[in-house]
Amino acid sequence: MKLSFALAAVAACTAGIAWAAPVVPADVEFSEYGAVEASLTGGAGDAANGAKVMTNRGKGNCVACHAVTALSDAPFHGEVGPSLDGAADRWTEAELRGLVANAKKTFEGTIMPAFYKNDGYIRPGDAYTGKAPTEALTPLLTAEEVEDVVAYLMTLKEQ
């Protein structure tokens, strides 16, 4: 009887809690200039993990194109994109989220990849091998990793 009561009490307390699923890439709402106001996960990201994603060659690898003084231990900082030092002073959190998710919504001709997109790609494999995948591709970063990178970028203030 006590166990049933305890389980019922736990169920009643948690009934109102809704665990929000991440926004899927197709449902991301970009503003006219590419900003994404709402968190893709419904919460804040982890800046420490964002730094790891930014330097991981299998994930974001942001430092391949951008210099980041605070991540100077990571090798091979690029000069293709702007330095990210002071990013939090130049862009809002919503603008940074939009740039990480899909920079082409802000800068149409950019070579920066869309990190949170899974459709609309040109699939050259059909022309060359006929073996291009037909299903949707997975995003380069998860919604949580996008939020983590944004959280880290928000720590990069001008000195």
N, CA and C of each residue as an Amber inpcrd file, in Angstrom:
protein
   477
   0.8200000  -1.1950000   0.0000000   0.0000000   0.0000000   0.0000000
   0.8660000   1.2630000   0.0000000   1.9200000   1.2610000   0.8600000
   2.7890000   2.4350000   0.9130000   3.5050000   2.6380000  -0.4150000
   3.9420000   1.5390000  -1.0670000   4.6310000   1.6340000  -2.3450000
   3.6950000   2.2160000  -3.4110000   2.4430000   1.7720000  -3.4330000
   1.4720000   2.2900000  -4.3980000   1.2570000   3.7770000  -4.1870000
   1.1470000   4.1840000  -2.9350000   0.9440000   5.5870000  -2.6110000
   2.1580000   6.4180000  -3.0390000   3.3500000   5.8990000  -2.7830000
   4.5710000   6.6140000  -3.1400000   4.6750000   6.7650000  -4.6600000
   4.3730000   5.7050000  -5.3820000   4.4220000   5.7790000  -6.8410000
   3.3870000   6.7530000  -7.3810000   2.2130000   6.7520000  -6.7940000
   1.1610000   7.6770000  -7.2140000   1.5830000   9.1240000  -6.9430000
   2.2310000   9.3540000  -5.8160000   2.6870000  10.7050000  -5.4750000
   3.7540000  11.1750000  -6.4570000   4.6890000  10.3040000  -6.7910000
   5.7350000  10.6580000  -7.7600000   5.1050000  10.9470000  -9.1210000
   4.1690000  10.1110000  -9.5310000   3.5060000  10.3100000 -10.8190000
   2.7600000  11.6350000 -10.8340000   2.1020000  11.9750000  -9.7460000
   1.3530000  13.2230000  -9.6760000   2.2850000  14.4260000  -9.7380000
   3.4400000  14.3240000  -9.0820000   4.3910000  15.4360000  -9.0670000
   5.0420000  15.6490000 -10.4310000   5.2630000  14.5830000 -11.1520000
   5.9570000  14.7110000 -12.4290000   5.0090000  14.8230000 -13.6100000
   3.7250000  14.6970000 -13.3930000   2.7740000  14.7370000 -14.5070000
   2.8200000  16.0630000 -15.2520000   3.0870000  17.1400000 -14.5450000
   3.1100000  18.4450000 -15.1810000   4.4180000  18.7720000 -15.8690000
   5.4320000  17.9580000 -15.6670000   6.7280000  18.2270000 -16.2800000
   6.7470000  17.6370000 -17.6790000   6.9860000  18.4730000 -18.6510000
   7.0750000  17.9960000 -20.0360000   8.5210000  18.1390000 -20.4890000
   9.0840000  17.0570000 -20.9000000  10.4560000  17.0930000 -21.3940000
  10.3940000  17.4850000 -22.8540000  10.8990000  18.6610000 -23.1550000
  10.8470000  19.1600000 -24.5220000  11.8950000  18.4600000 -25.3730000
  11.4740000  18.0540000 -26.5300000  12.3960000  17.4520000 -27.4930000
  13.1110000  18.5830000 -28.2230000  14.3290000  18.3560000 -28.6650000
  15.0280000  19.3970000 -29.4290000  14.2680000  19.7540000 -30.7030000
  14.4330000  20.9760000 -31.1350000  13.8450000  21.4130000 -32.3990000
  14.5900000  20.6810000 -33.5150000  13.8660000  20.0500000 -34.4040000
  14.5120000  19.3580000 -35.5260000  14.9510000  20.4000000 -36.5610000
  15.9820000  20.0980000 -37.3440000  16.5030000  21.1000000 -38.2880000
  15.4420000  21.7390000 -39.1760000  14.5040000  20.9800000 -39.6720000
  13.4850000  21.5320000 -40.5730000  12.5540000  22.5200000 -39.8680000
  12.4810000  22.4580000 -38.5350000  11.5710000  23.3320000 -37.7920000
  12.2550000  24.5520000 -37.1690000  13.5460000  24.7410000 -37.4220000
  14.2450000  25.8990000 -36.8690000  13.6920000  27.1550000 -37.5230000
  13.3390000  28.1310000 -36.7010000  12.7740000  29.3830000 -37.2050000
  13.8460000  30.4610000 -37.2460000  14.2440000  30.8350000 -38.4560000
  15.2360000  31.8800000 -38.6670000  14.5150000  33.2030000 -38.8980000
  15.0640000  34.2810000 -38.3570000  14.5110000  35.6080000 -38.6330000
  14.9060000  36.0110000 -40.0530000  14.4470000  37.1620000 -40.4710000
  14.7540000  37.6630000 -41.8120000  16.2650000  37.7260000 -42.0650000
  17.0340000  37.9970000 -41.0100000  18.4850000  38.1240000 -41.1510000
  19.2450000  36.9230000 -40.5890000  18.5460000  35.8230000 -40.3450000
  19.2160000  34.5840000 -39.9750000  19.3500000  34.2770000 -38.5040000
  18.8550000  35.1420000 -37.6240000  18.9460000  34.8750000 -36.1870000
  17.9390000  33.7970000 -35.7880000  18.2690000  33.0470000 -34.7470000
  17.3700000  32.0360000 -34.1900000  17.1830000  32.3950000 -32.7190000
  16.0280000  32.9550000 -32.4020000  15.7660000  33.4600000 -31.0510000
  15.6890000  32.3570000 -29.9970000  14.9960000  31.2720000 -30.3070000
  14.7270000  30.2370000 -29.3090000  15.8310000  29.1840000 -29.2890000
  16.1530000  28.7500000 -28.0940000  17.1110000  27.6590000 -27.9290000
  16.6080000  26.4270000 -28.6690000  17.5120000  25.7110000 -29.3060000
  17.1270000  24.4940000 -30.0210000  16.7920000  23.3580000 -29.0670000
  17.2210000  23.4800000 -27.8220000  16.9790000  22.4300000 -26.8290000
  16.0090000  22.8600000 -25.7430000  15.6790000  24.1310000 -25.7200000
  14.8320000  24.6490000 -24.6570000  15.6250000  25.0900000 -23.4440000
  16.9330000  24.9870000 -23.4980000  17.7720000  25.3730000 -22.3660000
  19.0970000  25.9350000 -22.8340000  19.9080000  26.3080000 -21.8740000
  21.2240000  26.8620000 -22.1680000  22.2110000  25.7450000 -22.4710000
  23.2250000  26.0810000 -23.2210000  24.2640000  25.1130000 -23.5470000
  25.3580000  25.0800000 -22.4940000  26.2930000  24.1610000 -22.6640000
  27.4360000  23.9670000 -21.7840000  28.6700000  24.5320000 -22.4870000
  29.1610000  25.6840000 -22.0010000  30.2720000  26.3690000 -22.6530000
  31.5290000  25.5030000 -22.7130000  31.8050000  24.7240000 -21.6690000
  32.9990000  23.8680000 -21.6730000  32.9160000  22.8350000 -22.7880000
  31.7580000  22.2450000 -22.9860000  31.5980000  21.2880000 -24.0840000
  31.6460000  22.0090000 -25.4270000  31.1390000  23.2290000 -25.4670000
  31.1980000  24.0090000 -26.7010000  32.6230000  24.2250000 -27.1660000
  33.5360000  24.4910000 -26.2320000  34.9500000  24.6500000 -26.5860000
  35.5010000  23.3550000 -27.1640000  35.0850000  22.2260000 -26.6210000
  35.5340000  20.9220000 -27.1290000  35.0080000  20.6850000 -28.5470000
  33.7450000  21.0250000 -28.7810000  33.1560000  20.8510000 -30.1090000
  33.8870000  21.7290000 -31.1190000  34.2230000  22.9490000 -30.7120000
  34.8750000  23.8900000 -31.6170000  36.2660000  23.4310000 -32.0470000
  36.9100000  22.6020000 -31.2380000  38.2650000  22.1480000 -31.5580000
  38.3140000  20.6930000 -32.0100000  37.1870000  20.0130000 -32.0440000
  37.1300000  18.6060000 -32.4160000  37.0000000  18.4840000 -33.9300000
  37.9820000  17.8580000 -34.5530000  37.9670000  17.7280000 -36.0180000
  36.8120000  16.8740000 -36.5200000  36.2480000  16.0460000 -35.6840000
  35.1150000  15.2130000 -36.0820000  33.7770000  15.8770000 -35.8270000
  33.7980000  17.0490000 -35.2650000  32.5510000  17.7750000 -34.9500000
  32.5780000  19.1410000 -35.6170000  32.5610000  20.1970000 -34.8150000
  32.5000000  21.5500000 -35.3510000  33.7710000  22.0030000 -36.0340000
  34.9010000  21.7550000 -35.3800000  36.2120000  22.1400000 -35.9010000
  36.2400000  23.6060000 -36.3390000  35.6290000  24.4690000 -35.5600000
  35.5280000  25.8900000 -35.8880000  36.8990000  26.5340000 -36.0800000
  37.8940000  26.0490000 -35.3160000  39.2200000  26.6510000 -35.3910000
  39.9220000  26.3550000 -36.7130000  39.3810000  25.4830000 -37.5330000
  39.9770000  25.2500000 -38.8510000  39.8400000  26.4950000 -39.7250000
  38.8260000  27.3070000 -39.4660000  38.5870000  28.5150000 -40.2600000
  38.6830000  29.7970000 -39.4520000  38.4850000  29.7050000 -38.1350000
  38.4520000  30.8910000 -37.2780000  39.5660000  30.8420000 -36.2410000
  40.1800000  31.9990000 -35.9820000  41.1300000  32.1160000 -34.8830000
  40.3520000  32.3980000 -33.5980000  40.7720000  31.7450000 -32.5110000
  40.1730000  31.9650000 -31.1910000  41.3240000  31.9470000 -30.1880000
  41.7100000  33.1060000 -29.7090000  42.8570000  33.2040000 -28.8090000
  42.6960000  32.3060000 -27.5900000  41.5040000  32.2360000 -27.0320000
  41.2700000  31.4260000 -25.8290000  41.4480000  29.9330000 -26.0920000
  41.4370000  29.5210000 -27.3360000  41.6270000  28.1110000 -27.6900000
  42.9800000  27.9080000 -28.3740000  43.9710000  28.7040000 -27.9880000
  45.2750000  28.6750000 -28.6590000  45.9880000  27.3360000 -28.5200000
  45.5880000  26.4940000 -27.5740000  46.1910000  25.1600000 -27.4510000
  45.7930000  24.2510000 -28.6090000  44.6940000  24.5500000 -29.2570000
  44.2520000  23.7520000 -30.4050000  45.1040000  24.1450000 -31.6090000
  45.5770000  23.1740000 -32.3790000  46.4390000  23.5030000 -33.5130000
  45.6630000  24.0000000 -34.7220000  46.3800000  24.6470000 -35.6150000
  45.9090000  25.0000000 -36.9470000  44.7000000  25.9350000 -36.9710000
  44.8230000  27.0730000 -36.3280000  43.7430000  28.0650000 -36.4190000
  43.7300000  28.6590000 -37.8130000  42.5450000  28.7870000 -38.3580000
  42.4110000  29.2750000 -39.7200000  42.2310000  30.7640000 -39.8060000
  42.2870000  31.2400000 -41.0310000  42.0990000  32.6600000 -41.3140000
  41.0470000  32.8670000 -42.3940000  40.2580000  31.8370000 -42.6600000
  39.2220000  31.9320000 -43.6860000  38.0700000  32.7930000 -43.1850000
  37.6220000  32.5270000 -41.9610000  36.5400000  33.2860000 -41.3600000
  37.0830000  34.3270000 -40.4060000  36.2310000  35.1780000 -39.8890000
  36.6930000  36.2080000 -38.9600000  37.1470000  35.5920000 -37.6410000
  38.0280000  36.3030000 -36.9560000  38.4190000  35.8870000 -35.6130000
  37.1660000  35.8780000 -34.7420000  37.0830000  34.9090000 -33.8620000
  35.9190000  34.8400000 -32.9760000  36.1790000  35.5090000 -31.6310000
  37.3590000  36.0720000 -31.4530000  37.6270000  36.8570000 -30.2470000
  36.6260000  38.0120000 -30.1990000  35.9530000  38.1830000 -29.0930000
  34.9600000  39.2420000 -28.9510000  33.6350000  38.9530000 -29.6360000
  33.3970000  37.6970000 -29.9960000  32.1520000  37.3440000 -30.7090000
  30.9100000  37.7680000 -29.9330000  30.9410000  37.6360000 -28.6150000
  29.7640000  37.9700000 -27.8010000  29.4780000  39.4630000 -27.7940000
  30.4790000  40.2660000 -28.1230000  30.2640000  41.7110000 -28.2020000
  29.8180000  42.1510000 -29.5990000  30.0460000  41.3010000 -30.6010000
  29.6800000  41.6640000 -31.9770000  28.3280000  41.1110000 -32.3960000
  27.9440000  39.9790000 -31.8420000  26.6980000  39.3270000 -32.2300000
  25.8830000  38.9870000 -30.9920000  24.5730000  38.9490000 -31.1380000
  23.7000000  38.5260000 -30.0510000  23.7070000  36.9990000 -29.9770000
  23.1730000  36.4780000 -28.9080000  23.0580000  35.0230000 -28.7750000
  22.2160000  34.4440000 -29.9090000  21.1290000  35.1060000 -30.2590000
  20.2580000  34.6310000 -31.3460000  20.9950000  34.6500000 -32.6810000
  21.7860000  35.6900000 -32.9230000  22.5580000  35.7570000 -34.1650000
  23.6090000  34.6570000 -34.2170000  24.2860000  34.4210000 -33.1040000
  25.2880000  33.3470000 -33.0530000  24.6400000  31.9850000 -33.2770000
  23.4760000  31.7690000 -32.6700000  22.7650000  30.4960000 -32.8600000
  22.4250000  30.3020000 -34.3410000  21.9630000  31.3450000 -34.9890000
  21.6490000  31.2610000 -36.4070000  22.8740000  31.0060000 -37.2580000
  23.9900000  31.6600000 -36.9180000  25.2250000  31.4580000 -37.6730000
  25.7460000  30.0310000 -37.5340000  25.6810000  29.4810000 -36.3340000
  26.1560000  28.1090000 -36.1350000  25.2060000  27.1250000 -36.8020000
  23.9190000  27.3410000 -36.6640000  22.9450000  26.4130000 -37.2500000
  23.0360000  26.4190000 -38.7760000  23.0110000  27.6160000 -39.3830000
  23.0880000  27.7050000 -40.8360000  23.4590000  29.1320000 -41.2210000
  24.7460000  29.3840000 -41.3600000  25.2460000  30.7260000 -41.6530000
  24.7450000  31.2610000 -42.9900000  24.3180000  30.3800000 -43.8870000
  23.8330000  30.8130000 -45.1910000  22.5310000  31.6120000 -45.0790000
  21.8420000  31.5120000 -43.9630000  20.6270000  32.3000000 -43.7460000
  20.9870000  33.7600000 -43.4750000  22.2340000  34.0200000 -43.0300000
  22.7000000  35.3780000 -42.7770000  23.5930000  35.8710000 -43.9010000
  24.5340000  35.0190000 -44.3150000  25.4970000  35.3650000 -45.3610000
  25.3420000  34.3570000 -46.4960000  24.5410000  34.7080000 -47.4810000
  24.1580000  33.7760000 -48.5390000  25.3400000  33.0870000 -49.2250000
  26.4010000  33.7980000 -49.4940000  27.5200000  33.2350000 -50.2320000
  28.6170000  32.6270000 -49.3780000  28.4000000  32.5060000 -48.0790000
  29.4550000  32.0010000 -47.1990000  29.8240000  30.5580000 -47.5190000
  31.0700000  30.2200000 -47.2400000  31.4960000  28.8260000 -47.3920000
  31.3780000  28.0720000 -46.0690000  30.9520000  28.7640000 -45.0270000
  30.7670000  28.0980000 -43.7370000  29.6610000  27.0550000 -43.8670000
  29.9310000  25.8390000 -43.4060000  28.8960000  24.8030000 -43.5160000
  27.7150000  25.0740000 -42.5900000  26.5890000  24.5520000 -42.9720000
  25.4040000  24.5870000 -42.1110000  25.5490000  23.4250000 -41.1370000
  25.7060000  23.7160000 -39.8690000  25.9490000  22.6660000 -38.8860000
  24.6740000  22.0040000 -38.3740000  23.5110000  22.6290000 -38.6180000
  22.2600000  22.0420000 -38.1450000  21.2430000  22.0580000 -39.2790000
  21.4980000  21.2260000 -40.2450000  20.6740000  21.1170000 -41.4400000
  20.7480000  19.6610000 -41.8790000  19.6700000  19.1410000 -42.4410000
  19.7250000  17.7500000 -42.9060000  19.0540000  17.5310000 -44.2570000
  18.7230000  18.6090000 -44.9550000  18.1390000  18.4370000 -46.2870000
  18.5640000  19.5890000 -47.1910000  18.2060000  19.4810000 -48.4700000
  18.5280000  20.5360000 -49.4040000  19.9550000  20.5020000 -49.9310000
  20.6320000  19.3870000 -49.7430000  22.0100000  19.2690000 -50.2230000
  22.0460000  18.8450000 -51.6890000  23.0720000  19.2750000 -52.3850000
  23.3380000  18.7690000 -53.7310000  24.1010000  17.4770000 -53.5430000
  23.6700000  16.4300000 -54.1880000  24.2830000  15.1150000 -53.9930000
  25.0280000  14.6820000 -55.2510000  26.3020000  15.0550000 -55.3530000
  27.0410000  14.7650000 -56.5740000  27.2820000  13.2730000 -56.8090000
  27.1060000  12.4420000 -55.8190000  27.3110000  11.0090000 -55.9970000
  26.4420000  10.4290000 -57.0930000  25.2420000  10.9830000 -57.2820000
  24.3630000  10.4790000 -58.3420000  25.0090000  10.6770000 -59.7130000
  25.6770000  11.7990000 -59.9010000  26.2930000  12.0870000 -61.1950000
  27.5400000  11.2340000 -61.4280000  28.2140000  10.8760000 -60.3530000
  29.4850000  10.1760000 -60.4950000  29.3890000   8.6690000 -60.2600000
  28.6010000   8.2760000 -59.2770000  28.5450000   6.8470000 -58.9460000
  27.1370000   6.2900000 -58.9560000  26.1530000   7.1570000 -58.8620000
  24.7740000   6.6870000 -58.7580000  24.4610000   6.1220000 -57.3930000
  25.3510000   6.3560000 -56.4270000  25.1760000   5.7650000 -55.1040000
  25.0100000   6.8120000 -54.0040000  24.5730000   7.9840000 -54.3310000
  24.3560000   8.9980000 -53.2980000  23.2140000   8.5500000 -52.4010000
  23.3150000   8.7940000 -51.1030000  22.2190000   8.4070000 -50.2190000
  20.9510000   9.1770000 -50.5670000  19.8310000   8.5370000 -50.4250000
  18.5600000   9.1940000 -50.7520000  17.8360000   9.6840000 -49.5090000
  18.1800000   9.1400000 -48.3520000  17.5240000   9.5690000 -47.1140000
  18.1480000  10.8710000 -46.6100000  17.4700000  11.5070000 -45.6810000
  17.9710000  12.7520000 -45.0960000  19.3040000  12.4860000 -44.4000000
  20.2160000  13.4320000 -44.5460000  21.4970000  13.3260000 -43.8720000
  21.3410000  13.7920000 -42.4350000  22.2130000  13.3390000 -41.5610000
  22.1650000  13.8150000 -40.1830000  22.9180000  15.1370000 -40.0990000
  22.4900000  16.0380000 -39.2290000  23.2010000  17.3070000 -39.0690000
  24.6320000  17.0610000 -38.5870000  25.5280000  17.9820000 -38.8900000
  26.9070000  17.8660000 -38.4270000  26.9820000  17.9470000 -36.9110000
  26.1260000  18.7790000 -36.3070000  26.0570000  18.9210000 -34.8540000
  24.6460000  18.6300000 -34.3830000  24.5330000  18.1400000 -33.1680000
  23.2150000  17.9670000 -32.5610000  22.7160000  19.3220000 -32.0760000
  21.4510000  19.3970000 -31.7370000  20.8880000  20.6320000 -31.1880000
  21.6450000  21.0370000 -29.9300000  21.9600000  20.0640000 -29.0910000
  22.6890000  20.3570000 -27.8550000  24.0890000  20.8840000 -28.1520000
  24.7590000  20.3140000 -29.1440000  26.1010000  20.7930000 -29.4890000
  26.0540000  22.2090000 -30.0550000  25.0260000  22.5300000 -30.8190000
  24.8590000  23.9040000 -31.3040000  24.7320000  24.8420000 -30.1090000
  23.8880000  24.4790000 -29.1540000  23.7030000  25.3200000 -27.9600000
  24.9950000  25.4200000 -27.1450000  25.7660000  24.3430000 -27.0980000
  27.0380000  24.3660000 -26.3820000  28.0190000  25.3350000 -27.0390000
  28.1030000  25.2960000 -28.3700000  28.9890000  26.2130000 -29.0950000
  28.5350000  27.6540000 -28.8760000  27.2450000  27.8950000 -28.9410000
  26.7170000  29.2480000 -28.7100000  27.0640000  29.7040000 -27.2920000
  26.9130000  28.8200000 -26.3120000  27.2560000  29.1710000 -24.9250000
  28.7270000  29.5470000 -24.8190000  29.5900000  28.7900000 -25.5020000
  31.0180000  29.1250000 -25.4630000  31.2700000  30.4620000 -26.1600000
  30.6910000  30.6590000 -27.3280000  30.8980000  31.9170000 -28.0480000
  30.4300000  33.1140000 -27.2240000  29.4130000  32.9290000 -26.4080000
  28.9200000  34.0220000 -25.5570000  29.9020000  34.3730000 -24.4430000
  30.9080000  33.5350000 -24.2170000  31.9460000  33.8490000 -23.2210000
  33.0690000  34.6720000 -23.8360000  33.1130000  34.7950000 -25.1500000
  34.2070000  35.4650000 -25.8310000  33.9230000  36.9610000 -25.9390000
  34.3330000  37.6870000 -24.9090000  34.1470000  39.1330000 -24.8400000
  35.4470000  39.8290000 -25.2190000  35.3360000  41.0760000 -25.6760000
  36.5480000  41.8740000 -25.9650000  37.3310000  42.0430000 -24.6740000
  38.6280000  42.0190000 -24.8060000  39.5110000  42.1480000 -23.6150000
  39.5640000  43.5700000 -23.1310000
